[in-house]
């Protein structure tokens, strides 16, 4: 089995952790101010958050760069409507309101996280 465990650099790990937990209904499995592991109910890693400039990772040292160029964080959720309600409660910057994705035929919306990463959520 191969399963990616995506790590993104963020300004405030704890704030971003809370934001993703609210949006996706995932939970903290690590916690802390420099690194976080977010998992779903069965323990599968959903996303890892890493503080800019910590631990010397060469691609996570310059926080002045626009985060996520060329990256879409794409999440498939079991409760699409609930995720949309949470996105609205978070007052997230919505890039695309809920619509049917013409390629997948699934409901989808897209927004920006607190660091500006582009997020797509689909049913």
BELQUI-V950743 format. One line per field, one symbol per residue. phi: phi as a letter, one per 30 degrees, with the letter a starting at -180 (. if undefined). burial: 1 if it has 9 or more other C-alpha atoms within 8 Angstrom, else 0. A space follows every 50 residues. Layout:
phi->???
burial->???
This chain:
phi->.bbdbdbcdbdbedddededdddcidbdcbikccabccbddcjddcaccb deidiiddcbccdddddieibbdccccdbdddddddddddhddddbdead dddcicdabbacdecjddcccbd
burial->00000000110011011011111011110010111111110000111111 11110000011010001100010000100100110110010101000100 10000111111110011111111
